[in-house]
Each structure stands twice: as C-alpha cells, then as structure tokens.
Amino acid sequence: MTSDGAASPRPISPSDRIDAIDVLRGIALFGVMAINVVMEFRISIFEQFLGARTLASPVDRAVETILTQAVELKAFALFSLLFGAGLAIQFDRLANSERRTFLLLRRLAVLLVFGVIHLCLIWNGDILTEYALAGFIVLPFLFGPRWLLTLAALASLALYLAMQAFPPAGLFPGRTAIWRDVIDANRIYATGGFLDVLAFRLREIPLIASLHAFVFLRTIGLFLVGALAWRSGILQNARGLLVIALPAICLGAALLYVGIEPLGNILLALGYGAAILFIASFGRGRRLLGWAAPLGRMAFTNYVAQSLIFGWIFYGYGFGLFGRLGITQALAIGIAVYVGQVLFSAWWLRHYRYGPIEWLWRTLMYGALQPMLLSRVEGVQ
C-alpha cells in the first residue's frame, strides 16, 4: 500500500468480500429472525421464565421444539462469531494505516450510537449495543498473537460457563418482577399507542440488561473465537472446516441431549458455521446457497428493518397482534418478511455498493462520504 493509501484507507469493494462469510451471515439472520418473531415480538421475552406454557396446537409444539433445540441460541452465537471475524478482517486490512486504531474505535462508537437508538426508539431486544461494548473489549486483543486470542477466548467462555452453572445472586430479576412485567407487556404492547409502547420499552431496559449480562462473557469469547478463526486461516480451509463441523455438531447435540446446554449451544454454533462455510466454499455449494449472500452483505439493514416491520405488525400502534398468534402463524409472517428481504437485497445490490445502513456506518467510520452507486464494471463481476 502506498503512503497515500495508508493515509486515506478505504472500505473494501464488493468484489473483495468473502462470499462464504456473507452466505453464513445471511443464513444466521434467518435463525435470529425466527427466534425474535416467535419469542420476543409475538409475546414477552420474559414469559419463558414463568414455567411451562400450554400450546394450543401440536404443530406449534413441534415448531417450538425445533426452534429451541436446533436454532435458538445457536443463531445468536453464530452472529457473535461472525462479528468477531469481521472485526479481525477490518483490523488486518487496515494494517498499513496509521489511523487503524482510531478508525476501528470510531466504527464501534458509531455502532454503539446505532444500537442505543435501536434499543430505545425501535426495539429493546437490540443486540447492537452489546456487540459494540464487547467490541471495545476485544479490540486490544487483536494487537496480540494468536496464543493470546486463544487464551482470552478460553478464559471468557470458561467464566461464562461457570456463571451459567452458578448464577450470581441478584443478577437476574425475581419471579414477581418478571410476572408484573409480562402482565404489563400483554396490555401495553398489544393495545398501546407509540408513546405508550415507547415508555414501557424504556422501562423494560433494566430487565433486558440482566439478560445481556448473563451472555456478555459468551459474546466476548465468541468474538475472540471468530477473530482466531480468521487469523488461523481456517475460514478459507475447506478440509479444516469439515474436520471441525462434524465433531462439533455431534458433540454439541450430545451435550444438549444430556442437559449441558450452554456448552452444547456453543459447539453446535461452531459446527453449523463450519458446515455452511464448507458447503459455500465449493462452486456447487455457492450456487445452492448464493441467494443468502446479498442478505448477509446487508445484514445490518435487514436486522433493523425486521425490528421496524415486526414492531408494526405486533404492537398496538400497528396491527396489534401481540399475544394473539400461535408460534406457527408468527413464524410464517417472519418467513414471508425474510423472503421479501432476500429478494430486495439481491435487487438493491445490483444497483448499490452497500445496504443503506451499511453505507451510513462506513461513511461515519471513515469520516468521508462513501460512493453508493455500483459502477458498471463492478455490476458485471
């Protein structure tokens, strides 16, 4: 890189992206969407902590079992792995820039601002704020060697698993507080106007924060694992991915079967990610899964758009379907939205370099207006 390039680093072009990672991100977004629409928009997220619920339909029971056993925490863990890998990719590609640390800190700061806006004004199930805070902690480790990343990842995940086995007293709200919140949610989210929903959403944030506190160490650990996967070259090693995928899936499923869920979920996420990357690393696999790459390139935009759409569908200022739909019905709505986003993302990226929010994020990170229109040359690559 020339001195000019070092002084004025630019974001990578679409042709320089790693398509398999975009594919994985797009598929992981489906899992995140499915859990969000079924367990956090359809009903209160805290309802699951009040004990067993009777589902009206055998189909709903089957769908819930599939989501909780095969998808729930694995999709979010996959997103954490991908964010860590993405942060490491940005770090390494800015290696020759004297502004690298400043740019990455500003990137995370902008994400934090986006997250707080999303958390307060759109939906308090936001994950962006947690990711930005975890990113600030992980960033210094990227200056170190791989053994330091490995040690920090193991320490973070070990502390997370210890916290799951022996939860700190007082960290999680009591049953009475949860019960009161669920009752209020069933009334306000279902029938309240925008300002009513906004006020209640803000009131719920301390309860939501306790859930994030329980998984924050896992997020840090998975960020570090994702960064380590990039640094080790395993993301581009098809044979290595296969070696990881099969044992991780088998062991993760076995651990879930015997009730060791926290570790089982992490291993299944690793296995899922490795398997999808392995498939997408071959020509036939890319053709099979290529539809997810545009969605993955616009994951930030699509994630926020889902919050806006589902908020309008389920809350009282829109259609007010909160608490009125079964699991299968809500998931069907989510799938329809997801398919629409697949089509829209493919159309958008035929004309533009980035998704709308991705473009704004890059513009604010680099402090200069980024080119948005896709050039004719790029469009035929």
C-alpha positions as CSV (number, residue, x, y, z in Angstrom):
1,M,0.0,0.0,0.0
2,T,1.3,3.4,-0.8
3,S,1.7,6.2,1.7
4,D,-1.4,7.8,0.2
5,G,-3.4,4.6,0.8
6,A,-2.1,4.4,4.3
7,A,-3.2,8.0,5.0
8,S,-6.7,7.5,3.4
9,P,-7.8,3.9,4.0
10,R,-11.0,2.9,2.2
11,P,-13.6,0.3,2.8
12,I,-13.3,-2.9,0.8
13,S,-15.1,-3.1,-2.5
14,P,-17.9,-5.7,-3.1
15,S,-15.6,-7.7,-5.3
16,D,-13.1,-8.2,-2.5
17,R,-15.6,-9.6,0.0
18,I,-15.5,-13.2,1.2
19,D,-18.8,-14.6,-0.2
20,A,-18.9,-17.6,2.0
21,I,-19.0,-15.4,5.1
22,D,-21.8,-13.3,3.6
23,V,-23.7,-16.5,2.9
24,L,-23.3,-17.7,6.5
25,R,-24.4,-14.3,7.9
26,G,-27.5,-14.3,5.7
27,I,-28.5,-17.8,6.9
28,A,-27.7,-16.9,10.5
29,L,-30.1,-13.9,10.1
30,F,-32.9,-16.4,9.4
31,G,-32.3,-18.1,12.8
32,V,-32.2,-14.7,14.6
33,M,-35.4,-13.6,12.8
34,A,-37.2,-16.8,13.7
35,I,-36.4,-16.6,17.4
36,N,-37.1,-12.8,17.6
37,V,-40.5,-13.1,15.9
38,V,-41.7,-16.1,17.9
39,M,-40.3,-15.4,21.3
40,E,-39.8,-11.7,21.6
41,F,-42.3,-9.9,19.3
42,R,-45.2,-12.4,19.5
43,I,-45.1,-12.5,23.3
44,S,-43.0,-11.1,26.1
45,I,-39.4,-12.4,26.2
46,F,-39.9,-13.0,29.9
47,E,-42.8,-15.3,29.5
48,Q,-40.4,-18.3,29.1
49,F,-39.2,-17.8,32.6
50,L,-42.6,-18.3,34.2
51,G,-42.8,-22.0,33.7
52,A,-44.3,-24.4,31.1
53,R,-47.0,-23.0,28.8
54,T,-49.7,-25.0,27.2
55,L,-49.6,-24.6,23.4
56,A,-52.9,-25.0,21.5
57,S,-51.5,-26.9,18.6
58,P,-49.3,-29.9,18.2
59,V,-47.7,-28.2,15.2
60,D,-46.9,-25.2,17.5
61,R,-45.3,-27.6,20.0
62,A,-43.2,-29.2,17.3
63,V,-42.1,-25.9,15.8
64,E,-41.2,-24.6,19.3
65,T,-39.1,-27.7,20.0
66,I,-37.2,-27.4,16.7
67,L,-36.5,-23.7,17.3
68,T,-35.4,-24.1,20.9
69,Q,-33.3,-27.2,20.3
70,A,-31.8,-26.5,16.9
71,V,-31.9,-22.8,16.4
72,E,-32.4,-20.5,19.4
73,L,-29.0,-19.6,21.0
74,K,-27.0,-21.1,18.1
75,A,-28.1,-18.4,15.6
76,F,-27.1,-15.6,18.0
77,A,-23.8,-17.4,18.8
78,L,-23.1,-17.6,15.0
79,F,-23.7,-13.9,14.7
80,S,-21.2,-13.3,17.5
81,L,-18.6,-15.5,15.8
82,L,-19.1,-13.6,12.5
83,F,-18.8,-10.2,14.2
84,G,-15.5,-11.2,15.8
85,A,-14.2,-12.5,12.4
86,G,-15.4,-9.3,10.7
87,L,-13.7,-7.1,13.3
88,A,-10.4,-9.1,12.8
89,I,-10.7,-8.8,9.0
90,Q,-11.1,-5.0,9.3
91,F,-8.2,-4.8,11.7
92,D,-5.9,-6.8,9.4
93,R,-6.9,-4.9,6.2
94,L,-6.1,-1.6,7.9
95,A,-2.6,-2.9,9.0
96,N,-0.7,-0.3,7.0
97,S,-2.8,2.6,8.1
98,E,-1.6,4.8,10.9
99,R,-5.3,5.6,11.7
100,R,-6.3,1.9,12.2
101,T,-7.0,2.1,15.9
102,F,-8.9,5.4,15.6
103,L,-11.0,4.1,12.7
104,L,-11.9,0.9,14.4
105,L,-12.8,2.7,17.7
106,R,-14.9,5.1,15.7
107,R,-16.5,2.2,13.9
108,L,-17.5,0.7,17.2
109,A,-18.6,4.0,18.6
110,V,-20.9,4.6,15.6
111,L,-22.3,1.0,16.2
112,L,-22.9,1.9,19.8
113,V,-24.9,5.0,18.8
114,F,-26.9,3.0,16.3
115,G,-27.5,0.4,19.0
116,V,-28.8,2.8,21.6
117,I,-31.1,4.4,19.1
118,H,-32.4,1.0,18.1
119,L,-32.7,-0.1,21.7
120,C,-34.6,3.0,22.9
121,L,-36.7,4.0,19.9
122,I,-37.3,0.8,17.9
123,W,-37.0,-2.4,19.9
124,N,-35.4,-3.2,23.3
125,G,-34.3,-6.7,22.2
126,D,-31.4,-4.9,20.4
127,I,-28.1,-6.8,20.2
128,L,-26.1,-4.0,18.6
129,T,-25.3,-2.2,21.8
130,E,-23.9,-5.4,23.4
131,Y,-21.8,-6.0,20.3
132,A,-20.4,-2.5,20.3
133,L,-19.4,-2.8,24.0
134,A,-17.9,-6.3,23.6
135,G,-16.0,-5.0,20.5
136,F,-14.3,-2.3,22.6
137,I,-13.1,-5.1,25.0
138,V,-12.0,-7.4,22.2
139,L,-10.2,-4.8,20.0
140,P,-7.0,-4.6,22.1
141,F,-6.5,-8.4,21.9
142,L,-6.3,-8.1,18.1
143,F,-2.9,-6.4,18.5
144,G,-1.6,-9.6,20.2
145,P,-0.5,-13.0,18.9
146,R,-2.9,-15.9,18.3
147,W,-2.0,-17.6,21.6
148,L,-3.3,-14.5,23.4
149,L,-6.6,-14.7,21.4
150,T,-6.9,-18.3,22.3
151,L,-6.2,-17.8,26.0
152,A,-8.6,-14.9,26.2
153,A,-11.3,-16.8,24.4
154,L,-11.0,-19.9,26.6
155,A,-11.0,-17.7,29.8
156,S,-14.1,-15.8,28.7
157,L,-16.0,-18.9,27.7
158,A,-14.9,-20.7,30.9
159,L,-16.2,-17.8,33.0
160,Y,-19.4,-17.8,31.0
161,L,-20.0,-21.5,31.6
162,A,-19.2,-21.0,35.3
163,M,-21.7,-18.2,35.5
164,Q,-24.4,-20.5,34.0
165,A,-23.6,-23.2,36.5
166,F,-23.5,-20.9,39.5
167,P,-25.5,-17.7,38.7
168,P,-24.5,-14.7,40.7
169,A,-27.2,-13.8,43.3
170,G,-29.3,-10.8,42.4
171,L,-28.2,-10.5,38.8
172,F,-31.4,-11.9,37.4
173,P,-34.8,-10.3,38.4
174,G,-37.1,-12.1,40.7
175,R,-40.2,-14.0,39.7
176,T,-42.5,-11.3,41.0
177,A,-40.8,-8.6,38.8
178,I,-41.0,-10.8,35.8
179,W,-44.6,-11.7,36.3
180,R,-45.6,-8.0,36.7
181,D,-43.6,-7.1,33.5
182,V,-45.3,-9.9,31.5
183,I,-48.8,-8.7,32.6
184,D,-47.9,-5.1,31.6
185,A,-46.4,-6.2,28.3
186,N,-49.6,-8.2,27.4
187,R,-51.6,-5.0,27.9
188,I,-49.3,-2.2,26.6
189,Y,-47.6,-3.9,23.6
190,A,-51.0,-5.3,22.4
191,T,-53.1,-2.1,22.7
192,G,-50.8,0.9,23.4
193,G,-50.0,3.7,21.1
194,F,-46.5,4.5,20.0
195,L,-45.7,6.7,23.0
196,D,-47.2,4.1,25.4
197,V,-45.1,1.4,23.9
198,L,-42.0,3.6,23.9
199,A,-42.4,4.4,27.6
200,F,-42.8,0.8,28.5
201,R,-39.9,-0.3,26.3
202,L,-37.6,2.2,28.1
203,R,-39.0,0.9,31.5
204,E,-38.1,-2.7,30.5
205,I,-34.4,-1.9,29.7
206,P,-33.1,-2.8,33.2
207,L,-34.7,-6.2,32.9
208,I,-33.4,-6.7,29.4
209,A,-29.9,-5.7,30.6
210,S,-29.9,-8.5,33.1
211,L,-30.3,-11.0,30.2
212,H,-27.4,-9.4,28.3
213,A,-25.3,-9.6,31.5
214,F,-25.7,-13.4,31.5
215,V,-24.4,-13.8,28.0
216,F,-21.9,-10.9,27.8
217,L,-18.9,-13.1,28.5
218,R,-20.0,-15.6,25.9
219,T,-20.3,-12.8,23.3
220,I,-16.7,-11.7,24.1
221,G,-15.5,-15.3,23.9
222,L,-17.2,-15.9,20.6
223,F,-15.8,-12.6,19.2
224,L,-12.4,-13.9,20.1
225,V,-13.0,-17.3,18.6
226,G,-14.2,-15.7,15.4
227,A,-11.1,-13.5,15.2
228,L,-8.9,-16.5,15.9
229,A,-10.7,-18.4,13.1
230,W,-9.8,-15.6,10.7
231,R,-6.2,-15.3,11.9
232,S,-5.6,-19.0,11.7
233,G,-6.8,-19.2,8.1
234,I,-9.4,-21.9,8.9
235,L,-12.2,-19.8,7.3
236,Q,-10.5,-20.4,3.9
237,N,-9.6,-24.0,4.6
238,A,-12.4,-26.3,3.3
239,R,-10.8,-29.5,4.7
240,G,-10.3,-27.9,8.1
241,L,-13.9,-26.7,8.2
242,L,-15.1,-30.2,7.6
243,V,-12.9,-31.6,10.4
244,I,-14.4,-29.0,12.7
245,A,-18.1,-29.3,11.6
246,L,-18.8,-33.0,12.1
247,P,-17.4,-33.4,15.6
248,A,-18.7,-30.1,16.8
249,I,-22.3,-30.9,15.7
250,C,-22.2,-34.4,17.1
251,L,-20.7,-33.4,20.4
252,G,-22.9,-30.3,20.7
253,A,-26.1,-32.4,20.1
254,A,-24.9,-35.0,22.6
255,L,-24.3,-32.3,25.3
256,L,-27.8,-30.8,24.6
257,Y,-29.3,-34.3,25.0
258,V,-27.8,-34.8,28.4
259,G,-28.7,-31.3,29.5
260,I,-25.4,-29.4,29.3
261,E,-27.0,-26.7,27.2
262,P,-24.5,-23.7,27.4
263,L,-21.5,-25.7,26.0
264,G,-23.7,-27.7,23.7
265,N,-25.1,-24.5,22.1
266,I,-21.6,-23.1,21.5
267,L,-20.4,-26.3,19.9
268,L,-23.5,-26.6,17.7
269,A,-23.0,-23.0,16.6
270,L,-19.4,-23.7,15.7
271,G,-20.5,-26.9,13.8
272,Y,-23.2,-25.1,11.9
273,G,-20.9,-22.3,10.9
274,A,-18.1,-24.6,9.8
275,A,-20.6,-26.8,7.8
276,I,-22.2,-23.9,6.0
277,L,-18.8,-22.3,5.2
278,F,-17.6,-25.7,3.9
279,I,-20.6,-26.1,1.6
280,A,-20.2,-22.5,0.4
281,S,-16.5,-22.9,-0.4
282,F,-17.3,-25.1,-3.5
283,G,-18.9,-23.9,-6.7
284,R,-22.0,-26.1,-6.4
285,G,-22.4,-25.1,-2.8
286,R,-22.1,-21.4,-3.7
287,R,-24.8,-21.8,-6.4
288,L,-27.0,-23.6,-3.8
289,L,-26.6,-21.0,-1.1
290,G,-25.7,-17.9,-3.1
291,W,-29.2,-16.4,-2.5
292,A,-28.1,-15.7,1.1
293,A,-25.0,-13.7,0.2
294,P,-26.8,-10.4,-0.6
295,L,-28.9,-10.7,2.5
296,G,-25.6,-11.2,4.5
297,R,-24.0,-8.2,2.9
298,M,-27.0,-6.1,4.1
299,A,-27.5,-7.9,7.4
300,F,-27.3,-4.6,9.4
301,T,-30.0,-3.0,7.3
302,N,-32.2,-6.1,7.3
303,Y,-31.9,-6.6,11.0
304,V,-33.1,-3.1,11.8
305,A,-35.8,-3.4,9.1
306,Q,-37.1,-6.6,10.8
307,S,-37.5,-4.7,14.0
308,L,-39.5,-1.9,12.3
309,I,-41.7,-4.4,10.4
310,F,-42.4,-6.7,13.3
311,G,-43.0,-3.8,15.7
312,W,-45.7,-2.5,13.3
313,I,-47.2,-6.0,13.0
314,F,-47.3,-6.9,16.6
315,Y,-47.6,-3.7,18.7
316,G,-50.7,-1.6,19.4
317,Y,-49.6,1.3,17.1
318,G,-49.8,-1.1,14.2
319,F,-51.9,-4.2,13.7
320,G,-51.7,-5.1,17.4
321,L,-51.2,-8.9,17.0
322,F,-49.1,-9.2,20.2
323,G,-50.2,-12.2,22.2
324,R,-52.8,-13.2,19.6
325,L,-50.9,-15.5,17.2
326,G,-49.6,-19.0,17.6
327,I,-45.9,-19.9,17.1
328,T,-46.5,-21.3,13.6
329,Q,-48.5,-18.2,12.4
330,A,-45.9,-15.8,13.7
331,L,-43.1,-17.8,12.1
332,A,-45.0,-17.8,8.8
333,I,-45.1,-14.0,8.9
334,G,-41.4,-13.9,9.7
335,I,-40.6,-16.2,6.8
336,A,-42.6,-14.0,4.5
337,V,-40.6,-11.0,5.6
338,Y,-37.3,-12.8,5.3
339,V,-38.1,-14.0,1.7
340,G,-39.0,-10.4,0.9
341,Q,-35.7,-9.2,2.2
342,V,-33.8,-11.9,0.2
343,L,-35.4,-10.5,-3.0
344,F,-35.0,-6.9,-2.0
345,S,-31.3,-7.4,-1.0
346,A,-30.5,-9.0,-4.3
347,W,-32.2,-6.2,-6.2
348,W,-30.6,-3.4,-4.1
349,L,-27.1,-4.8,-4.5
350,R,-27.4,-4.9,-8.3
351,H,-27.5,-1.1,-8.2
352,Y,-25.7,-0.1,-5.0
353,R,-22.4,-1.0,-3.3
354,Y,-23.8,-1.3,0.2
355,G,-27.1,-1.5,2.1
356,P,-28.4,1.9,3.3
357,I,-27.3,1.5,7.0
358,E,-24.0,-0.2,6.0
359,W,-23.3,2.8,3.8
360,L,-24.1,5.2,6.6
361,W,-21.9,3.2,9.0
362,R,-18.9,3.3,6.6
363,T,-19.4,6.9,5.9
364,L,-19.4,7.8,9.6
365,M,-16.4,5.4,10.3
366,Y,-14.2,6.9,7.6
367,G,-15.4,10.5,8.0
368,A,-16.0,10.8,4.3
369,L,-18.9,10.3,2.0
370,Q,-18.6,6.8,0.5
371,P,-19.6,6.0,-3.1
372,M,-23.0,4.4,-3.1
373,L,-23.9,3.7,-6.8
374,L,-22.4,0.5,-8.2
375,S,-20.2,1.1,-11.2
376,R,-21.0,-0.7,-14.4
377,V,-17.7,-2.6,-14.2
378,E,-18.5,-3.8,-10.6
379,G,-22.0,-4.8,-11.7
380,V,-20.8,-7.4,-14.2
381,Q,-18.2,-9.0,-11.9
